[in-house]
Amino acid sequence: MSDILVRNIPDDLKRQIEERARANKRRLSREIEALLKRALAAPRPSEYGLGEELHMLVPPELWTDDFIQPRDNAERPGPDFE
């Protein structure tokens, strides 16, 4: 296995990791390894907000001032509710 040296860790962050290691009954290096694995396995957050993500789902030609654009389907009959 390879080694990694991380310098200038804030004291409170180191303390939090040490507390997690004790709670999980692991050595500090094993706790850091577990944290890194979990962080890398997590899905990456989008660089966009939810509104922007939804906006990108609608093609620009369908955007209007009202957002809802009427469908022009004259050849398609309406639903029969009888």
C-alpha positions as CSV (number, residue, x, y, z in Angstrom):
1,M,0.0,0.0,0.0
2,S,1.1,3.5,-0.6
3,D,1.4,6.3,1.9
4,I,-0.1,9.8,1.7
5,L,1.0,12.7,3.9
6,V,-1.5,15.5,4.4
7,R,-0.1,18.6,6.0
8,N,-1.8,21.5,7.8
9,I,-5.0,19.7,8.9
10,P,-7.0,22.1,11.1
11,D,-7.0,20.9,14.7
12,D,-10.8,20.6,14.9
13,L,-10.9,18.4,11.8
14,K,-8.2,16.1,13.1
15,R,-10.1,15.9,16.4
16,Q,-13.3,14.9,14.6
17,I,-11.6,12.2,12.7
18,E,-9.9,10.9,15.8
19,E,-13.3,10.8,17.6
20,R,-14.8,8.9,14.6
21,A,-11.9,6.4,14.7
22,R,-12.4,5.8,18.4
23,A,-16.2,5.4,17.9
24,N,-15.6,2.9,15.1
25,K,-12.8,1.1,16.9
26,R,-10.3,1.8,14.1
27,R,-6.8,3.3,13.9
28,L,-6.7,6.8,12.6
29,S,-5.2,5.8,9.3
30,R,-8.0,3.2,8.7
31,E,-10.7,5.8,9.6
32,I,-9.2,8.2,7.1
33,E,-9.2,5.4,4.5
34,A,-12.8,4.6,5.2
35,L,-13.8,8.3,4.9
36,L,-12.0,8.7,1.6
37,K,-13.6,5.5,0.2
38,R,-17.0,6.7,1.2
39,A,-16.4,10.2,-0.2
40,L,-15.2,8.8,-3.6
41,A,-18.1,6.3,-3.8
42,A,-20.8,9.0,-3.2
43,P,-22.5,10.4,-6.3
44,R,-21.0,13.7,-7.4
45,P,-23.3,16.7,-6.8
46,S,-24.3,18.5,-9.9
47,E,-22.7,21.9,-10.5
48,Y,-26.2,23.2,-11.2
49,G,-29.2,23.7,-8.9
50,L,-32.4,21.8,-9.2
51,G,-34.1,24.6,-11.1
52,E,-31.3,24.8,-13.6
53,E,-31.4,21.0,-14.0
54,L,-35.1,21.1,-14.7
55,H,-34.7,24.0,-17.1
56,M,-32.2,22.1,-19.1
57,L,-34.7,19.3,-19.6
58,V,-36.9,21.6,-21.7
59,P,-35.6,22.5,-25.2
60,P,-35.2,26.3,-25.6
61,E,-37.7,26.3,-28.5
62,L,-40.5,25.2,-26.1
63,W,-39.9,28.1,-23.7
64,T,-42.5,30.9,-23.8
65,D,-43.5,33.7,-21.4
66,D,-46.1,31.3,-19.9
67,F,-43.7,28.3,-20.3
68,I,-46.6,26.2,-21.3
69,Q,-46.8,26.1,-25.0
70,P,-50.0,24.8,-26.6
71,R,-49.6,21.6,-28.7
72,D,-50.7,21.9,-32.3
73,N,-52.0,18.4,-32.9
74,A,-55.0,19.1,-35.2
75,E,-54.6,15.6,-36.8
76,R,-54.9,13.9,-33.4
77,P,-58.5,13.7,-32.1
78,G,-59.2,14.7,-28.5
79,P,-60.0,12.1,-25.8
80,D,-63.4,10.4,-25.8
81,F,-64.8,10.5,-22.3
82,E,-68.1,8.7,-23.0
